[in-house]
Amino acid sequence: MNFDARINSSDAYAENGPSLDGGVTDRASRRRLIIGGIVVLLVLIGIWFLSHRGGAADDAEQNKPQVPVVTVVTPGRATIAGEIAGTGTLAARRELPVGVPGEGGQIVQVLVEPGQWVGQGQVLAVIDRSVQVQQQASQAAQIQVARANADLAQANLDRALRLVEKGFVSKADVDRLRATRDSAAAQVRVAGAQLGVLQAQTRRLNVVAPAAGLVLERRVEPGQVVSAGSGVLFRLARGGEMELKAQLSEVDLAQLAPGVSAAVTPVGSDRSFTGQVWQIAPVIDPTSRQGTARIALAYAPELRPGGFASATIKSGTVVAPMLPESAILSDNQGSYVYVIDQANKAQRRPIKTGLVTDSGIAIAEGLTGNERVVLRAGGFLQPGETVQPRAVTK
């Protein structure tokens, strides 16, 4: 009886109380939780440490002074063909205005049109001369009357000279007859001169070309009454020669001389015409600070007086460093560039510019060509400022 009771009581304890295996499992779980918490804590500490270390590095990087990066170029020396660009107006090199040379009258005929070539003395227009023709006829009759009177006076003198030897005519009468003869001869010459005047006046009723050339403009029509005060009736270009009156700055004019060649391109045309500078303005316009270079051109239909054209003028060659416009700065002290020295510091260098071409500007003074010159953004630098140069090929 007692043995069975002990067995039953042990079974009840096993069902209702903790066993040995359950205690071991709980302890292992608690250990894993503790180890996991420690690992998480270590990870958090590592993240905090790394983040604060990176922030300190960033702060140090931000507090570090920034060195600007600049682009530099070593220009060297090159042979530069000088070219000067300009614009201006086309015109006749020698324009001939033609008007009425005489007293004028009514135009009865116009013989030329603009664009035609004419020779020297060629008639351009004819003025009515009906009155002048009658005046010439009248004066021609007066010459005949004067000649008849002169012939009569000569005959009277001849008869008197034959009678004076016989004593029938005195020497005083002979002198009077001789004077009458001379006066009649003079009247013939006067009448002839008056006829010449009328003929000259009639010839001036023809409006003629003073020289061979091209008719540029016609301002008269048949039936129009003209006079010496009517102004210009025709405009001619002597020999058809044209020119471009190029407007240039006084600096560019100082580099030119008569005889240098130029290429002229009219607006609206892709063809260029070769000419020569034949005259340089002796004065400069005080307002625009420009002067005129006159470029002689041979005749071509594309060269129309009054048109606009551009010119490229040769101005010699030089051997010098050449820089783009972006590298050259200027202020009230003159032109200058920034040169980077061996210590990578920017140094201001005054210069004097020379020829200007499409490829750049020649440096006449201030550079040897071996320097490292700041190519762009030089206006943001200060003398002595440390920079980080970045070289580019020229």
C-alpha positions as CSV (number, residue, x, y, z in Angstrom):
1,M,0.0,0.0,0.0
2,N,2.6,2.5,0.9
3,F,4.8,1.7,-2.1
4,D,2.0,2.4,-4.6
5,A,1.2,5.6,-2.8
6,R,4.8,6.9,-3.3
7,I,4.7,6.0,-6.9
8,N,1.6,7.9,-7.5
9,S,2.8,10.9,-5.7
10,S,6.0,11.0,-7.9
11,D,3.9,10.8,-11.1
12,A,1.8,13.7,-9.8
13,Y,4.9,15.8,-9.2
14,A,6.1,15.1,-12.7
15,E,2.9,16.2,-14.3
16,N,2.4,19.3,-12.2
17,G,5.9,20.6,-11.3
18,P,9.0,21.6,-13.3
19,S,11.2,19.1,-14.8
20,L,15.1,19.1,-15.1
21,D,15.1,19.6,-18.9
22,G,12.8,22.7,-18.7
23,G,15.2,24.5,-16.4
24,V,18.1,24.0,-18.8
25,T,16.2,25.4,-21.7
26,D,15.2,28.6,-19.9
27,R,18.8,29.4,-18.9
28,A,20.0,28.9,-22.5
29,S,17.4,31.3,-23.8
30,R,18.3,34.0,-21.2
31,R,22.0,33.6,-22.2
32,R,21.2,34.1,-25.9
33,L,19.1,37.2,-25.2
34,I,22.0,38.7,-23.1
35,I,24.5,38.0,-25.9
36,G,22.2,39.5,-28.6
37,G,21.7,42.7,-26.5
38,I,25.5,43.0,-26.1
39,V,26.0,42.6,-29.9
40,V,23.3,45.2,-30.7
41,L,24.9,47.6,-28.2
42,L,28.3,47.2,-29.7
43,V,26.9,47.8,-33.2
44,L,25.2,51.0,-32.0
45,I,28.4,52.2,-30.4
46,G,30.3,51.5,-33.6
47,I,27.8,53.4,-35.7
48,W,27.9,56.3,-33.3
49,F,31.7,56.4,-33.4
50,L,31.9,56.2,-37.2
51,S,29.3,58.9,-37.7
52,H,31.0,61.3,-35.4
53,R,34.4,60.5,-36.9
54,G,33.1,61.2,-40.5
55,G,31.4,64.4,-39.4
56,A,34.7,65.6,-37.9
57,A,36.5,64.8,-41.1
58,D,33.8,66.7,-43.1
59,D,34.2,69.6,-40.8
60,A,37.9,69.5,-41.2
61,E,37.5,69.3,-45.0
62,Q,35.1,72.3,-45.0
63,N,37.3,74.4,-42.8
64,K,40.3,73.7,-45.1
65,P,40.8,76.7,-47.5
66,Q,39.6,76.2,-51.1
67,V,42.2,76.7,-53.9
68,P,40.6,77.9,-57.1
69,V,41.3,75.9,-60.3
70,V,42.2,78.0,-63.3
71,T,42.9,77.1,-66.9
72,V,46.2,78.3,-68.2
73,V,47.9,78.3,-71.6
74,T,51.5,78.8,-72.7
75,P,51.1,80.9,-75.9
76,G,54.5,80.5,-77.4
77,R,55.4,82.8,-80.4
78,A,53.9,82.6,-83.9
79,T,54.0,84.5,-87.2
80,I,50.7,86.4,-87.3
81,A,49.3,87.8,-90.5
82,G,47.6,91.1,-89.5
83,E,44.0,91.7,-90.7
84,I,41.8,94.6,-90.0
85,A,38.1,94.2,-90.4
86,G,35.8,97.2,-91.3
87,T,32.5,98.1,-92.8
88,G,31.4,101.0,-95.0
89,T,29.5,102.3,-98.0
90,L,30.3,101.7,-101.6
91,A,30.6,104.8,-103.8
92,A,32.1,106.0,-107.1
93,R,35.7,106.7,-106.6
94,R,35.4,109.9,-108.7
95,E,31.8,110.9,-109.1
96,L,31.0,113.4,-111.9
97,P,27.8,115.5,-111.4
98,V,26.6,116.9,-114.7
99,G,24.3,119.8,-115.0
100,V,23.3,122.6,-117.5
101,P,26.4,124.5,-118.5
102,G,24.5,127.3,-120.3
103,E,21.3,129.3,-119.8
104,G,19.2,126.2,-120.3
105,G,15.8,125.7,-121.9
106,Q,13.4,122.9,-122.6
107,I,14.7,119.3,-122.8
108,V,13.8,117.8,-126.2
109,Q,15.8,114.5,-126.0
110,V,17.5,112.3,-123.4
111,L,20.0,109.9,-125.0
112,V,21.3,107.8,-122.1
113,E,20.0,105.6,-119.3
114,P,21.5,104.6,-115.9
115,G,23.9,101.8,-116.3
116,Q,25.2,102.8,-119.7
117,W,28.8,103.5,-120.5
118,V,29.5,106.8,-122.2
119,G,32.6,108.4,-123.8
120,Q,34.1,111.8,-123.1
121,G,32.1,114.5,-124.9
122,Q,29.2,112.2,-125.7
123,V,25.8,114.0,-125.7
124,L,23.6,113.0,-122.8
125,A,20.6,115.3,-123.4
126,V,19.6,118.0,-125.9
127,I,17.9,121.3,-125.1
128,D,15.7,123.1,-127.5
129,R,17.7,125.5,-129.7
130,S,15.2,127.0,-132.1
131,V,15.8,130.6,-130.9
132,Q,19.5,130.2,-131.0
133,V,19.5,128.9,-134.6
134,Q,17.7,132.1,-135.7
135,Q,20.1,134.2,-133.8
136,Q,23.0,132.6,-135.5
137,A,21.4,133.1,-138.9
138,S,20.8,136.8,-138.1
139,Q,24.4,137.2,-137.0
140,A,25.7,135.5,-140.1
141,A,23.8,138.1,-142.2
142,Q,25.4,140.8,-140.1
143,I,28.8,139.5,-141.0
144,Q,27.9,139.7,-144.7
145,V,26.8,143.3,-144.3
146,A,30.0,144.2,-142.4
147,R,32.1,142.5,-145.1
148,A,30.3,144.5,-147.8
149,N,31.0,147.7,-146.0
150,A,34.6,146.8,-145.6
151,D,34.9,146.0,-149.3
152,L,33.4,149.4,-150.1
153,A,35.7,151.2,-147.8
154,Q,38.7,149.5,-149.3
155,A,37.6,150.5,-152.8
156,N,37.2,154.1,-151.8
157,L,40.6,154.1,-150.3
158,D,42.2,152.6,-153.5
159,R,40.6,155.3,-155.7
160,A,41.7,158.1,-153.4
161,L,45.3,156.8,-153.5
162,R,45.3,157.0,-157.3
163,L,43.9,160.5,-157.3
164,V,46.2,161.9,-154.5
165,E,49.2,161.8,-156.9
166,K,47.4,164.1,-159.3
167,G,46.4,166.5,-156.6
168,F,42.7,165.9,-156.8
169,V,42.5,164.4,-153.2
170,S,44.3,165.7,-150.2
171,K,46.3,163.5,-147.9
172,A,43.8,164.3,-145.1
173,D,41.0,162.7,-147.2
174,V,43.2,159.7,-147.7
175,D,43.7,159.3,-144.0
176,R,39.9,159.5,-143.4
177,L,39.2,156.9,-146.0
178,R,41.9,154.6,-144.5
179,A,40.3,155.0,-141.1
180,T,36.9,154.1,-142.6
181,R,38.4,151.0,-144.2
182,D,40.0,149.9,-140.9
183,S,36.7,150.4,-139.0
184,A,34.8,148.4,-141.6
185,A,37.3,145.6,-141.3
186,A,37.0,145.7,-137.5
187,Q,33.2,145.4,-137.8
188,V,33.7,142.2,-139.8
189,R,35.7,140.7,-137.0
190,V,33.3,141.9,-134.4
191,A,30.4,140.3,-136.2
192,G,32.4,137.1,-136.6
193,A,33.1,137.0,-132.9
194,Q,29.5,137.5,-132.0
195,L,28.6,134.6,-134.3
196,G,31.1,132.5,-132.5
197,V,29.5,133.4,-129.1
198,L,26.1,132.3,-130.4
199,Q,27.5,129.1,-131.7
200,A,29.2,128.4,-128.4
201,Q,26.0,129.1,-126.6
202,T,24.2,126.7,-128.9
203,R,26.7,124.0,-128.3
204,R,26.2,124.4,-124.6
205,L,22.6,123.4,-125.1
206,N,24.0,119.8,-125.4
207,V,24.5,118.3,-122.0
208,V,27.7,116.2,-122.6
209,A,29.8,113.8,-120.5
210,P,32.9,115.5,-119.1
211,A,34.8,112.2,-119.1
212,A,34.3,108.6,-120.1
213,G,32.5,106.5,-117.4
214,L,29.3,104.8,-116.2
215,V,26.0,106.6,-115.9
216,L,24.8,106.2,-112.3
217,E,21.8,108.4,-112.2
218,R,19.5,110.3,-114.5
219,R,17.3,113.1,-113.1
220,V,15.8,114.7,-116.3
221,E,13.0,113.9,-118.7
222,P,12.0,115.3,-122.1
223,G,9.8,118.4,-121.8
224,Q,11.4,119.5,-118.6
225,V,12.6,123.1,-118.5
226,V,16.1,123.3,-117.0
227,S,18.6,126.1,-116.3
228,A,21.9,126.6,-114.6
229,G,20.1,126.5,-111.2
230,S,18.4,123.2,-111.9
231,G,21.2,121.3,-110.2
232,V,22.5,117.9,-111.2
233,L,20.9,116.2,-114.2
234,F,23.2,113.2,-114.4
235,R,25.8,111.5,-112.2
236,L,28.7,109.5,-113.7
237,A,31.4,107.3,-112.3
238,R,34.6,108.2,-114.1
239,G,36.0,105.1,-115.7
240,G,33.5,103.0,-113.8
241,E,35.9,103.0,-110.8
242,M,34.4,102.2,-107.4
243,E,35.5,102.4,-103.8
244,L,34.6,101.4,-100.3
245,K,34.7,104.1,-97.6
246,A,35.6,101.8,-94.7
247,Q,35.1,103.2,-91.2
248,L,37.9,102.2,-88.9
249,S,39.1,103.1,-85.5
250,E,42.1,105.4,-85.1
251,V,44.1,102.5,-83.8
252,D,43.5,100.5,-86.9
253,L,44.1,103.5,-89.2
254,A,47.6,103.9,-87.6
255,Q,48.5,100.4,-88.8
256,L,47.6,101.1,-92.5
257,A,49.4,102.7,-95.4
258,P,48.3,103.4,-98.9
259,G,48.8,100.5,-101.3
260,V,47.9,97.6,-98.9
261,S,45.5,95.1,-100.3
262,A,42.0,94.4,-99.1
263,A,39.1,92.0,-99.8
264,V,35.7,93.6,-100.1
265,T,32.4,91.6,-99.8
266,P,29.1,93.4,-100.6
267,V,26.1,92.7,-98.5
268,G,23.9,90.0,-100.2
269,S,26.8,88.6,-102.2
270,D,29.2,85.7,-101.4
271,R,31.8,87.0,-103.8
272,S,34.8,89.1,-102.7
273,F,36.6,91.7,-104.7
274,T,40.2,92.6,-104.4
275,G,41.1,96.3,-104.0
276,Q,43.8,98.6,-102.5
277,V,43.7,101.3,-99.9
278,W,44.5,104.4,-101.9
279,Q,43.7,107.1,-99.3
280,I,43.6,107.3,-95.5
281,A,41.6,110.0,-93.8
282,P,43.8,112.8,-92.5
283,V,41.3,113.5,-89.7
284,I,39.4,111.5,-87.1
285,D,35.7,112.1,-86.2
286,P,35.8,113.5,-82.6
287,T,32.4,111.9,-81.8
288,S,32.9,108.4,-83.1
289,R,36.7,108.3,-82.9
290,Q,36.8,106.8,-86.4
291,G,38.3,107.7,-89.7
292,T,37.8,106.6,-93.3
293,A,40.1,104.3,-95.3
294,R,39.2,104.5,-99.0
295,I,39.6,101.2,-100.9
296,A,39.8,101.5,-104.7
297,L,37.9,98.8,-106.7
298,A,37.6,98.0,-110.3
299,Y,34.1,98.0,-111.8
300,A,31.8,95.0,-111.2
301,P,28.0,94.8,-111.5
302,E,27.8,93.7,-107.8
303,L,29.5,96.9,-106.6
304,R,26.6,99.3,-106.5
305,P,27.2,102.8,-105.1
306,G,25.3,103.4,-101.9
307,G,25.4,99.7,-100.9
308,F,26.9,98.4,-97.7
309,A,30.0,96.1,-97.7
310,S,32.6,94.6,-95.3
311,A,36.3,94.7,-95.8
312,T,39.3,92.7,-94.6
313,I,42.5,94.7,-94.9
314,K,46.0,93.2,-94.7
315,S,48.1,95.0,-92.2
316,G,51.5,93.2,-92.3
317,T,52.9,90.3,-90.2
318,V,54.5,90.1,-86.8
319,V,56.1,87.4,-84.7
320,A,54.6,87.5,-81.2
321,P,52.6,85.6,-78.6
322,M,48.9,85.4,-79.3
323,L,46.1,85.1,-76.8
324,P,42.4,84.8,-77.1
325,E,40.3,87.8,-76.0
326,S,39.1,86.0,-72.9
327,A,42.7,86.1,-71.4
328,I,43.2,89.8,-71.8
329,L,41.8,92.2,-69.1
330,S,41.9,96.0,-68.9
331,D,41.2,98.7,-66.5
332,N,42.2,102.4,-66.1
333,Q,45.9,101.4,-65.9
334,G,45.7,99.6,-69.3
335,S,45.6,96.0,-70.6
336,Y,47.0,93.1,-68.5
337,V,47.0,89.4,-68.0
338,Y,47.4,87.1,-65.0
339,V,50.6,84.9,-65.1
340,I,51.0,81.9,-62.8
341,D,54.5,81.7,-61.3
342,Q,56.4,78.7,-60.0
343,A,54.7,78.9,-56.7
344,N,51.3,78.7,-58.4
345,K,50.5,82.3,-57.5
346,A,48.7,84.6,-59.8
347,Q,50.8,87.7,-60.8
348,R,49.4,90.6,-62.7
349,R,51.4,91.4,-65.9
350,P,50.8,94.6,-67.9
351,I,50.9,94.1,-71.7
352,K,50.5,96.0,-74.9
353,T,48.2,94.5,-77.6
354,G,49.0,94.4,-81.3
355,L,47.3,92.9,-84.3
356,V,43.8,91.6,-84.0
357,T,42.9,88.5,-86.0
358,D,40.2,85.9,-86.0
359,S,42.5,83.5,-84.1
360,G,43.3,86.0,-81.3
361,I,45.2,89.1,-80.3
362,A,48.9,89.5,-80.7
363,I,50.8,90.7,-77.6
364,A,53.3,93.3,-78.7
365,E,54.9,93.9,-75.3
366,G,54.8,92.2,-71.9
367,L,55.1,88.5,-72.7
368,T,57.8,86.2,-74.0
369,G,55.4,83.4,-74.8
370,N,56.8,80.9,-72.2
371,E,54.6,82.1,-69.3
372,R,51.6,80.2,-68.0
373,V,48.8,82.7,-68.7
374,V,45.3,82.4,-67.2
375,L,43.0,81.7,-70.0
376,R,39.6,82.6,-68.5
377,A,38.1,84.1,-65.3
378,G,41.2,86.2,-64.6
379,G,38.9,89.0,-63.5
380,F,38.0,87.0,-60.3
381,L,41.7,86.6,-59.2
382,Q,43.7,88.8,-57.0
383,P,47.5,89.4,-57.3
384,G,49.4,86.9,-55.2
385,E,46.4,84.5,-54.9
386,T,47.3,80.8,-54.8
387,V,45.6,78.8,-57.6
388,Q,45.6,75.3,-59.0
389,P,46.6,75.6,-62.7
390,R,45.2,73.3,-65.2
391,A,47.0,73.4,-68.5
392,V,45.3,73.1,-71.9
393,T,46.9,72.7,-75.3
394,K,47.1,75.9,-77.3
